[in-house]
């Protein structure tokens, strides 16, 4: 059951990366495997780096009422894009906007797939 949930979340992340690259100017990729690799790298970064980044930036996050999390998402997306050949982000703003698109897609689809209680 846990494997299916992980696979679903990875597919959602892939869909978010593809949608972000379609909607946001400045996000381009060459091969079809580039968005898949970015999603995998982003998943690993979200598992290991994001919790540490959230703890380190907690005071800033509190002051900005959580909006600094968007900057963290942009930084992780930009890092994932830099680590994968064939995937290009032309700057901070495409990474920031792409991070928002990916977050909205992930939040929406994970909420829709949530098991009802009872």
N, CA, C and O atoms as CSV, one atom per row, in Angstrom:
chain,resi,resn,atom,element,x,y,z
A,1,UNK,N,N,0.815,-1.192,0.000
A,1,UNK,CA,C,0.000,0.000,0.000
A,1,UNK,C,C,0.863,1.261,0.000
A,1,UNK,O,O,0.559,2.230,-0.695
A,2,UNK,N,N,1.943,1.239,0.787
A,2,UNK,CA,C,2.825,2.395,0.853
A,2,UNK,C,C,3.518,2.622,-0.484
A,2,UNK,O,O,3.751,3.766,-0.876
A,3,UNK,N,N,3.847,1.549,-1.183
A,3,UNK,CA,C,4.490,1.662,-2.493
A,3,UNK,C,C,3.569,2.353,-3.492
A,3,UNK,O,O,4.022,3.169,-4.295
A,4,UNK,N,N,2.287,2.030,-3.445
A,4,UNK,CA,C,1.316,2.652,-4.348
A,4,UNK,C,C,1.209,4.145,-4.050
A,4,UNK,O,O,1.112,4.956,-4.971
A,5,UNK,N,N,1.227,4.512,-2.775
A,5,UNK,CA,C,1.153,5.920,-2.395
A,5,UNK,C,C,2.388,6.685,-2.865
A,5,UNK,O,O,2.282,7.808,-3.358
A,6,UNK,N,N,3.552,6.070,-2.710
A,6,UNK,CA,C,4.793,6.709,-3.159
A,6,UNK,C,C,4.787,6.862,-4.675
A,6,UNK,O,O,5.171,7.909,-5.197
A,7,UNK,N,N,4.356,5.830,-5.377
A,7,UNK,CA,C,4.282,5.891,-6.834
A,7,UNK,C,C,3.282,6.952,-7.290
A,7,UNK,O,O,3.538,7.668,-8.258
A,8,UNK,N,N,2.149,7.057,-6.602
A,8,UNK,CA,C,1.158,8.076,-6.940
A,8,UNK,C,C,1.736,9.474,-6.749
A,8,UNK,O,O,1.573,10.335,-7.614
A,9,UNK,N,N,2.400,9.703,-5.638
A,9,UNK,CA,C,2.982,11.016,-5.377
A,9,UNK,C,C,4.071,11.357,-6.379
A,9,UNK,O,O,4.215,12.516,-6.771
A,10,UNK,N,N,4.838,10.360,-6.797
A,10,UNK,CA,C,5.855,10.593,-7.813
A,10,UNK,C,C,5.210,10.948,-9.152
A,10,UNK,O,O,5.693,11.839,-9.851
A,11,UNK,N,N,4.141,10.273,-9.511
A,11,UNK,CA,C,3.415,10.599,-10.741
A,11,UNK,C,C,2.822,12.001,-10.672
A,11,UNK,O,O,2.827,12.724,-11.668
A,12,UNK,N,N,2.319,12.386,-9.524
A,12,UNK,CA,C,1.788,13.735,-9.339
A,12,UNK,C,C,2.912,14.759,-9.512
A,12,UNK,O,O,2.716,15.798,-10.143
A,13,UNK,N,N,4.070,14.468,-8.959
A,13,UNK,CA,C,5.217,15.358,-9.075
A,13,UNK,C,C,5.661,15.476,-10.536
A,13,UNK,O,O,5.987,16.569,-11.000
A,14,UNK,N,N,5.674,14.370,-11.245
A,14,UNK,CA,C,6.016,14.403,-12.673
A,14,UNK,C,C,5.009,15.262,-13.430
A,14,UNK,O,O,5.391,16.077,-14.270
A,15,UNK,N,N,3.736,15.083,-13.136
A,15,UNK,CA,C,2.707,15.897,-13.772
A,15,UNK,C,C,2.875,17.374,-13.456
A,15,UNK,O,O,2.678,18.224,-14.324
A,16,UNK,N,N,3.236,17.678,-12.229
A,16,UNK,CA,C,3.468,19.067,-11.844
A,16,UNK,C,C,4.641,19.684,-12.582
A,16,UNK,O,O,4.571,20.835,-13.013
A,17,UNK,N,N,5.713,18.928,-12.730
A,17,UNK,CA,C,6.885,19.420,-13.467
A,17,UNK,C,C,6.524,19.642,-14.933
A,17,UNK,O,O,6.907,20.654,-15.520
A,18,UNK,N,N,5.786,18.698,-15.529
A,18,UNK,CA,C,5.376,18.854,-16.927
A,18,UNK,C,C,4.453,20.056,-17.099
A,18,UNK,O,O,4.613,20.827,-18.046
A,19,UNK,N,N,3.491,20.222,-16.196
A,19,UNK,CA,C,2.574,21.356,-16.283
A,19,UNK,C,C,3.323,22.679,-16.093
A,19,UNK,O,O,3.056,23.653,-16.797
A,20,UNK,N,N,4.252,22.712,-15.149
A,20,UNK,CA,C,5.036,23.927,-14.930
A,20,UNK,C,C,5.859,24.274,-16.168
A,20,UNK,O,O,5.962,25.442,-16.541
A,21,UNK,N,N,6.442,23.261,-16.804
A,21,UNK,CA,C,7.240,23.545,-18.001
A,21,UNK,C,C,6.362,23.990,-19.170
A,21,UNK,O,O,6.832,24.690,-20.067
A,22,UNK,N,N,5.101,23.591,-19.163
A,22,UNK,CA,C,4.170,24.016,-20.199
A,22,UNK,C,C,3.650,25.432,-19.946
A,22,UNK,O,O,3.510,26.215,-20.886
A,23,UNK,N,N,3.366,25.766,-18.694
A,23,UNK,CA,C,2.744,27.041,-18.358
A,23,UNK,C,C,3.728,28.190,-18.152
A,23,UNK,O,O,3.410,29.342,-18.446
A,24,UNK,N,N,4.907,27.882,-17.654
A,24,UNK,CA,C,5.835,28.936,-17.243
A,24,UNK,C,C,6.900,29.156,-18.318
A,24,UNK,O,O,7.665,28.245,-18.636
A,25,UNK,N,N,6.947,30.371,-18.876
A,25,UNK,CA,C,8.035,30.661,-19.812
A,25,UNK,C,C,9.366,30.662,-19.066
A,25,UNK,O,O,9.449,31.159,-17.943
A,26,UNK,N,N,10.377,30.120,-19.670
A,26,UNK,CA,C,11.682,30.057,-19.031
A,26,UNK,C,C,12.024,28.686,-18.492
A,26,UNK,O,O,13.135,28.471,-18.007
A,27,UNK,N,N,11.086,27.750,-18.569
A,27,UNK,CA,C,11.357,26.370,-18.184
A,27,UNK,C,C,11.300,25.541,-19.461
A,27,UNK,O,O,10.247,25.413,-20.085
A,28,UNK,N,N,12.435,24.984,-19.836
A,28,UNK,CA,C,12.499,24.180,-21.062
A,28,UNK,C,C,13.219,22.871,-20.777
A,28,UNK,O,O,14.010,22.770,-19.839
A,29,UNK,N,N,12.937,21.888,-21.590
A,29,UNK,CA,C,13.624,20.607,-21.493
A,29,UNK,C,C,13.757,20.025,-22.884
A,29,UNK,O,O,12.953,20.300,-23.775
A,30,UNK,N,N,14.795,19.211,-23.050
A,30,UNK,CA,C,15.084,18.638,-24.356
A,30,UNK,C,C,14.486,17.260,-24.531
A,30,UNK,O,O,13.598,17.068,-25.362
A,31,UNK,N,N,14.954,16.310,-23.766
A,31,UNK,CA,C,14.495,14.924,-23.875
A,31,UNK,C,C,13.303,14.689,-22.965
A,31,UNK,O,O,13.087,15.410,-21.991
A,32,UNK,N,N,12.529,13.653,-23.307
A,32,UNK,CA,C,11.365,13.319,-22.474
A,32,UNK,C,C,11.754,12.800,-21.102
A,32,UNK,O,O,10.949,12.842,-20.171
A,33,UNK,N,N,12.962,12.319,-20.970
A,33,UNK,CA,C,13.356,11.804,-19.667
A,33,UNK,C,C,13.791,12.910,-18.704
A,33,UNK,O,O,13.901,12.661,-17.504
A,34,UNK,N,N,14.038,14.111,-19.193
A,34,UNK,CA,C,14.485,15.205,-18.320
A,34,UNK,C,C,13.452,15.562,-17.247
A,34,UNK,O,O,13.830,15.672,-16.080
A,35,UNK,N,N,12.158,15.750,-17.579
A,35,UNK,CA,C,11.190,16.041,-16.510
A,35,UNK,C,C,11.042,14.889,-15.513
A,35,UNK,O,O,10.782,15.117,-14.332
A,36,UNK,N,N,11.205,13.663,-15.987
A,36,UNK,CA,C,11.126,12.515,-15.082
A,36,UNK,C,C,12.288,12.534,-14.098
A,36,UNK,O,O,12.112,12.292,-12.904
A,37,UNK,N,N,13.478,12.826,-14.617
A,37,UNK,CA,C,14.650,12.890,-13.744
A,37,UNK,C,C,14.537,14.051,-12.756
A,37,UNK,O,O,14.902,13.919,-11.588
A,38,UNK,N,N,14.025,15.197,-13.237
A,38,UNK,CA,C,13.849,16.344,-12.343
A,38,UNK,C,C,12.876,15.987,-11.223
A,38,UNK,O,O,13.103,16.342,-10.066
A,39,UNK,N,N,11.795,15.288,-11.561
A,39,UNK,CA,C,10.825,14.898,-10.540
A,39,UNK,C,C,11.457,13.956,-9.516
A,39,UNK,O,O,11.198,14.076,-8.319
A,40,UNK,N,N,12.276,13.030,-9.976
A,40,UNK,CA,C,12.958,12.118,-9.043
A,40,UNK,C,C,13.929,12.875,-8.139
A,40,UNK,O,O,13.955,12.654,-6.929
A,41,UNK,N,N,14.721,13.764,-8.725
A,41,UNK,CA,C,15.673,14.542,-7.933
A,41,UNK,C,C,14.920,15.452,-6.962
A,41,UNK,O,O,15.319,15.596,-5.807
A,42,UNK,N,N,13.842,16.061,-7.427
A,42,UNK,CA,C,13.047,16.928,-6.573
A,42,UNK,C,C,12.419,16.152,-5.415
A,42,UNK,O,O,12.326,16.664,-4.299
A,43,UNK,N,N,11.992,14.929,-5.678
A,43,UNK,CA,C,11.434,14.086,-4.615
A,43,UNK,C,C,12.490,13.807,-3.551
A,43,UNK,O,O,12.202,13.881,-2.357
A,44,UNK,N,N,13.695,13.491,-3.972
A,44,UNK,CA,C,14.778,13.222,-3.020
A,44,UNK,C,C,15.125,14.488,-2.232
A,44,UNK,O,O,15.329,14.436,-1.019
A,45,UNK,N,N,15.190,15.624,-2.933
A,45,UNK,CA,C,15.471,16.888,-2.244
A,45,UNK,C,C,14.367,17.228,-1.243
A,45,UNK,O,O,14.644,17.713,-0.146
A,46,UNK,N,N,13.123,16.973,-1.623
A,46,UNK,CA,C,11.998,17.241,-0.714
A,46,UNK,C,C,12.030,16.351,0.516
A,46,UNK,O,O,11.598,16.760,1.593
A,47,UNK,N,N,12.537,15.145,0.361
A,47,UNK,CA,C,12.601,14.225,1.499
A,47,UNK,C,C,13.723,14.605,2.458
A,47,UNK,O,O,13.525,14.611,3.673
A,48,UNK,N,N,14.903,14.922,1.918
A,48,UNK,CA,C,16.072,15.109,2.773
A,48,UNK,C,C,16.419,16.561,3.073
A,48,UNK,O,O,16.791,16.874,4.203
A,49,UNK,N,N,16.309,17.441,2.109
A,49,UNK,CA,C,16.772,18.810,2.280
A,49,UNK,C,C,15.667,19.744,2.781
A,49,UNK,O,O,15.924,20.604,3.623
A,50,UNK,N,N,14.446,19.586,2.276
A,50,UNK,CA,C,13.376,20.523,2.625
A,50,UNK,C,C,13.096,20.593,4.128
A,50,UNK,O,O,12.947,21.695,4.654
A,51,UNK,N,N,13.019,19.463,4.842
A,51,UNK,CA,C,12.785,19.587,6.296
A,51,UNK,C,C,13.889,20.365,7.003
A,51,UNK,O,O,13.609,21.153,7.907
A,52,UNK,N,N,15.143,20.152,6.600
A,52,UNK,CA,C,16.250,20.898,7.210
A,52,UNK,C,C,16.160,22.384,6.876
A,52,UNK,O,O,16.397,23.238,7.731
A,53,UNK,N,N,15.814,22.684,5.627
A,53,UNK,CA,C,15.684,24.086,5.217
A,53,UNK,C,C,14.546,24.766,5.973
A,53,UNK,O,O,14.662,25.929,6.360
A,54,UNK,N,N,13.456,24.047,6.180
A,54,UNK,CA,C,12.335,24.629,6.926
A,54,UNK,C,C,12.698,24.908,8.378
A,54,UNK,O,O,12.269,25.914,8.942
A,55,UNK,N,N,13.482,24.031,8.984
A,55,UNK,CA,C,13.899,24.240,10.373
A,55,UNK,C,C,14.865,25.416,10.478
A,55,UNK,O,O,14.741,26.251,11.374
A,56,UNK,N,N,15.825,25.478,9.559
A,56,UNK,CA,C,16.821,26.552,9.596
A,56,UNK,C,C,16.166,27.912,9.359
A,56,UNK,O,O,16.560,28.907,9.967
A,57,UNK,N,N,15.170,27.955,8.477
A,57,UNK,CA,C,14.531,29.235,8.130
A,57,UNK,C,C,13.241,29.473,8.914
A,57,UNK,O,O,12.430,30.312,8.523
A,58,UNK,N,N,13.045,28.759,9.993
A,58,UNK,CA,C,11.805,28.894,10.764
A,58,UNK,C,C,11.514,30.328,11.214
A,58,UNK,O,O,10.373,30.772,11.085
A,59,UNK,N,N,12.492,31.069,11.734
A,59,UNK,CA,C,12.169,32.452,12.126
A,59,UNK,C,C,11.691,33.303,10.940
A,59,UNK,O,O,10.737,34.069,11.073
A,60,UNK,N,N,12.340,33.172,9.806
A,60,UNK,CA,C,11.932,33.937,8.619
A,60,UNK,C,C,10.550,33.480,8.163
A,60,UNK,O,O,9.722,34.298,7.761
A,61,UNK,N,N,10.306,32.187,8.227
A,61,UNK,CA,C,9.002,31.651,7.829
A,61,UNK,C,C,7.894,32.159,8.739
A,61,UNK,O,O,6.791,32.444,8.272
A,62,UNK,N,N,8.172,32.274,10.015
A,62,UNK,CA,C,7.164,32.780,10.951
A,62,UNK,C,C,6.871,34.252,10.654
A,62,UNK,O,O,5.711,34.663,10.621
A,63,UNK,N,N,7.911,35.031,10.441
A,63,UNK,CA,C,7.733,36.461,10.170
A,63,UNK,C,C,6.968,36.687,8.872
A,63,UNK,O,O,6.153,37.605,8.785
A,64,UNK,N,N,7.226,35.849,7.854
A,64,UNK,CA,C,6.555,36.015,6.560
A,64,UNK,C,C,5.261,35.209,6.466
A,64,UNK,O,O,4.675,35.090,5.390
A,65,UNK,N,N,4.820,34.659,7.595
A,65,UNK,CA,C,3.585,33.864,7.659
A,65,UNK,C,C,3.612,32.677,6.700
A,65,UNK,O,O,2.594,32.329,6.102
A,66,UNK,N,N,4.771,32.065,6.561
A,66,UNK,CA,C,4.907,30.864,5.749
A,66,UNK,C,C,5.214,31.103,4.296
A,66,UNK,O,O,5.436,30.147,3.552
A,67,UNK,N,N,5.236,32.351,3.863
A,67,UNK,CA,C,5.488,32.627,2.449
A,67,UNK,C,C,6.927,32.337,2.029
A,67,UNK,O,O,7.198,32.143,0.844
A,68,UNK,N,N,7.843,32.305,2.981
A,68,UNK,CA,C,9.229,31.978,2.638
A,68,UNK,C,C,9.360,30.539,2.158
A,68,UNK,O,O,10.342,30.191,1.503
A,69,UNK,N,N,8.385,29.709,2.474
A,69,UNK,CA,C,8.377,28.329,1.974
A,69,UNK,C,C,8.361,28.316,0.451
A,69,UNK,O,O,8.911,27.402,-0.164
A,70,UNK,N,N,7.741,29.313,-0.161
A,70,UNK,CA,C,7.744,29.410,-1.620
A,70,UNK,C,C,9.156,29.621,-2.155
A,70,UNK,O,O,9.505,29.099,-3.214
A,71,UNK,N,N,9.955,30.371,-1.439
A,71,UNK,CA,C,11.349,30.584,-1.835
A,71,UNK,C,C,12.130,29.278,-1.700
A,71,UNK,O,O,12.959,28.956,-2.552
A,72,UNK,N,N,11.868,28.534,-0.644
A,72,UNK,CA,C,12.528,27.236,-0.457
A,72,UNK,C,C,12.140,26.291,-1.591
A,72,UNK,O,O,12.998,25.601,-2.143
A,73,UNK,N,N,10.846,26.254,-1.944
A,73,UNK,CA,C,10.401,25.413,-3.057
A,73,UNK,C,C,11.086,25.819,-4.356
A,73,UNK,O,O,11.495,24.959,-5.136
A,74,UNK,N,N,11.213,27.118,-4.593
A,74,UNK,CA,C,11.883,27.600,-5.799
A,74,UNK,C,C,13.349,27.181,-5.807
A,74,UNK,O,O,13.872,26.762,-6.839
A,75,UNK,N,N,14.005,27.292,-4.668
A,75,UNK,CA,C,15.417,26.908,-4.584
A,75,UNK,C,C,15.601,25.410,-4.833
A,75,UNK,O,O,16.543,25.004,-5.515
A,76,UNK,N,N,14.711,24.597,-4.287
A,76,UNK,CA,C,14.806,23.154,-4.511
A,76,UNK,C,C,14.528,22.802,-5.971
A,76,UNK,O,O,15.203,21.947,-6.543
A,77,UNK,N,N,13.536,23.459,-6.575
A,77,UNK,CA,C,13.220,23.220,-7.984
A,77,UNK,C,C,14.378,23.670,-8.863
A,77,UNK,O,O,14.731,22.977,-9.818
A,78,UNK,N,N,14.971,24.810,-8.558
A,78,UNK,CA,C,16.110,25.306,-9.318
A,78,UNK,C,C,17.297,24.352,-9.187
A,78,UNK,O,O,17.989,24.076,-10.167
A,79,UNK,N,N,17.528,23.849,-7.969
A,79,UNK,CA,C,18.618,22.900,-7.745
A,79,UNK,C,C,18.393,21.614,-8.539
A,79,UNK,O,O,19.316,21.104,-9.174
A,80,UNK,N,N,17.171,21.091,-8.501
A,80,UNK,CA,C,16.859,19.880,-9.259
A,80,UNK,C,C,17.063,20.117,-10.751
A,80,UNK,O,O,17.591,19.253,-11.451
A,81,UNK,N,N,16.647,21.280,-11.236
A,81,UNK,CA,C,16.834,21.604,-12.646
A,81,UNK,C,C,18.292,21.718,-13.033
A,81,UNK,O,O,18.674,21.335,-14.139
A,82,UNK,N,N,19.119,22.245,-12.129
A,82,UNK,CA,C,20.553,22.370,-12.412
A,82,UNK,C,C,21.264,21.012,-12.400
A,82,UNK,O,O,22.261,20.823,-13.097
A,83,UNK,N,N,20.751,20.079,-11.615
A,83,UNK,CA,C,21.400,18.770,-11.511
A,83,UNK,C,C,21.083,17.849,-12.691
A,83,UNK,O,O,21.802,16.876,-12.919
A,84,UNK,N,N,20.035,18.136,-13.432
A,84,UNK,CA,C,19.610,17.257,-14.530
A,84,UNK,C,C,19.976,17.903,-15.860
A,84,UNK,O,O,19.583,19.034,-16.144
A,85,UNK,N,N,20.735,17.168,-16.671
A,85,UNK,CA,C,21.075,17.655,-18.006
A,85,UNK,C,C,19.833,17.642,-18.887
A,85,UNK,O,O,19.028,16.713,-18.830
A,86,UNK,N,N,19.687,18.676,-19.695
A,86,UNK,CA,C,18.563,18.746,-20.615
A,86,UNK,C,C,17.346,19.447,-20.046
A,86,UNK,O,O,16.323,19.552,-20.723
A,87,UNK,N,N,17.436,19.931,-18.806
A,87,UNK,CA,C,16.342,20.670,-18.183
A,87,UNK,C,C,16.880,22.042,-17.808
A,87,UNK,O,O,17.871,22.144,-17.085
A,88,UNK,N,N,16.236,23.096,-18.292
A,88,UNK,CA,C,16.772,24.443,-18.102
A,88,UNK,C,C,15.749,25.367,-17.456
A,88,UNK,O,O,14.594,25.442,-17.876
A,89,UNK,N,N,16.201,26.058,-16.436
A,89,UNK,CA,C,15.436,27.133,-15.809
A,89,UNK,C,C,16.211,28.414,-16.073
A,89,UNK,O,O,17.394,28.500,-15.743
A,90,UNK,N,N,15.561,29.405,-16.661
A,90,UNK,CA,C,16.281,30.602,-17.082
A,90,UNK,C,C,16.501,31.619,-15.967
A,90,UNK,O,O,17.010,32.708,-16.231
A,91,UNK,N,N,16.138,31.302,-14.753
A,91,UNK,CA,C,16.381,32.227,-13.653
A,91,UNK,C,C,15.530,31.910,-12.443
A,91,UNK,O,O,14.874,30.872,-12.362
A,92,UNK,N,N,15.564,32.863,-11.483
A,92,UNK,CA,C,14.838,32.651,-10.237
A,92,UNK,C,C,13.331,32.669,-10.445
A,92,UNK,O,O,12.628,31.819,-9.900
A,93,UNK,N,N,12.821,33.620,-11.219
A,93,UNK,CA,C,11.370,33.759,-11.357
A,93,UNK,C,C,10.707,32.575,-12.035
A,93,UNK,O,O,9.633,32.166,-11.592
A,94,UNK,N,N,11.281,31.999,-13.082
A,94,UNK,CA,C,10.684,30.762,-13.594
A,94,UNK,C,C,10.710,29.632,-12.560
A,94,UNK,O,O,9.769,28.844,-12.474
A,95,UNK,N,N,11.791,29.556,-11.777
A,95,UNK,CA,C,11.856,28.537,-10.725
A,95,UNK,C,C,10.808,28.806,-9.651
A,95,UNK,O,O,10.169,27.877,-9.157
A,96,UNK,N,N,10.632,30.068,-9.292
A,96,UNK,CA,C,9.650,30.452,-8.281
A,96,UNK,C,C,8.235,30.128,-8.756
A,96,UNK,O,O,7.454,29.516,-8.027
A,97,UNK,N,N,7.911,30.541,-9.983
A,97,UNK,CA,C,6.576,30.283,-10.530
A,97,UNK,C,C,6.362,28.792,-10.751
A,97,UNK,O,O,5.280,28.273,-10.475
A,98,UNK,N,N,7.380,28.105,-11.244
A,98,UNK,CA,C,7.274,26.655,-11.424
A,98,UNK,C,C,7.079,25.934,-10.106
A,98,UNK,O,O,6.325,24.964,-10.030
A,99,UNK,N,N,7.758,26.403,-9.063
A,99,UNK,CA,C,7.572,25.817,-7.741
A,99,UNK,C,C,6.147,25.992,-7.233
A,99,UNK,O,O,5.596,25.099,-6.590
A,100,UNK,N,N,5.555,27.142,-7.523
A,100,UNK,CA,C,4.165,27.379,-7.130
A,100,UNK,C,C,3.239,26.434,-7.891
A,100,UNK,O,O,2.332,25.845,-7.302
A,101,UNK,N,N,3.466,26.287,-9.202
A,101,UNK,CA,C,2.624,25.391,-10.008
A,101,UNK,C,C,2.726,23.964,-9.487
A,101,UNK,O,O,1.710,23.290,-9.320
A,102,UNK,N,N,3.935,23.504,-9.231
A,102,UNK,CA,C,4.136,22.143,-8.734
A,102,UNK,C,C,3.471,21.968,-7.370
A,102,UNK,O,O,2.855,20.935,-7.110
A,103,UNK,N,N,3.593,22.962,-6.507
A,103,UNK,CA,C,2.975,22.882,-5.181
A,103,UNK,C,C,1.454,22.816,-5.273
A,103,UNK,O,O,0.821,22.029,-4.570
A,104,UNK,N,N,0.867,23.639,-6.136
A,104,UNK,CA,C,-0.587,23.641,-6.281
A,104,UNK,C,C,-1.076,22.311,-6.855
A,104,UNK,O,O,-2.075,21.764,-6.389
A,105,UNK,N,N,-0.378,21.795,-7.860
A,105,UNK,CA,C,-0.766,20.507,-8.447
A,105,UNK,C,C,-0.645,19.397,-7.405
A,105,UNK,O,O,-1.556,18.583,-7.257
A,106,UNK,N,N,0.461,19.361,-6.694
A,106,UNK,CA,C,0.671,18.315,-5.681
A,106,UNK,C,C,-0.358,18.410,-4.564
A,106,UNK,O,O,-0.939,17.402,-4.162
A,107,UNK,N,N,-0.582,19.611,-4.068
A,107,UNK,CA,C,-1.547,19.794,-2.992
A,107,UNK,C,C,-2.946,19.378,-3.437
A,107,UNK,O,O,-3.655,18.685,-2.707
A,108,UNK,N,N,-3.337,19.799,-4.628
A,108,UNK,CA,C,-4.687,19.499,-5.131
A,108,UNK,C,C,-4.894,18.004,-5.350
A,108,UNK,O,O,-5.878,17.438,-4.874
A,109,UNK,N,N,-3.986,17.368,-6.060
A,109,UNK,CA,C,-4.169,15.950,-6.376
A,109,UNK,C,C,-4.013,15.060,-5.153
A,109,UNK,O,O,-4.720,14.061,-5.019
A,110,UNK,N,N,-3.097,15.411,-4.261
A,110,UNK,CA,C,-2.961,14.628,-3.033
A,110,UNK,C,C,-4.192,14.794,-2.145
A,110,UNK,O,O,-4.590,13.848,-1.466
A,111,UNK,N,N,-4.796,15.974,-2.139
A,111,UNK,CA,C,-6.016,16.201,-1.371
A,111,UNK,C,C,-7.184,15.404,-1.966
A,111,UNK,O,O,-7.982,14.817,-1.235
A,112,UNK,N,N,-7.271,15.393,-3.305
A,112,UNK,CA,C,-8.342,14.637,-3.954
A,112,UNK,C,C,-8.205,13.131,-3.744
A,112,UNK,O,O,-9.205,12.418,-3.672
A,113,UNK,N,N,-6.984,12.656,-3.649
A,113,UNK,CA,C,-6.747,11.218,-3.497
A,113,UNK,C,C,-6.770,10.768,-2.043
A,113,UNK,O,O,-6.612,9.581,-1.758
A,114,UNK,N,N,-6.962,11.700,-1.130
A,114,UNK,CA,C,-6.970,11.363,0.294
A,114,UNK,C,C,-8.119,10.389,0.610
A,114,UNK,O,O,-9.239,10.539,0.121
A,115,UNK,N,N,-7.804,9.406,1.429
A,115,UNK,CA,C,-8.822,8.442,1.836
A,115,UNK,C,C,-9.817,9.098,2.778
A,115,UNK,O,O,-9.420,9.749,3.745
A,116,UNK,N,N,-11.111,8.933,2.504
A,116,UNK,CA,C,-12.097,9.496,3.435
A,116,UNK,C,C,-12.071,8.727,4.763
A,116,UNK,O,O,-11.873,7.512,4.795
A,117,UNK,N,N,-12.277,9.464,5.843
A,117,UNK,CA,C,-12.293,8.837,7.164
A,117,UNK,C,C,-13.684,8.287,7.438
A,117,UNK,O,O,-14.695,8.890,7.077
A,118,UNK,N,N,-13.709,7.139,8.080
A,118,UNK,CA,C,-14.985,6.607,8.502
A,118,UNK,C,C,-15.454,5.430,7.774
A,118,UNK,O,O,-16.530,4.910,8.067
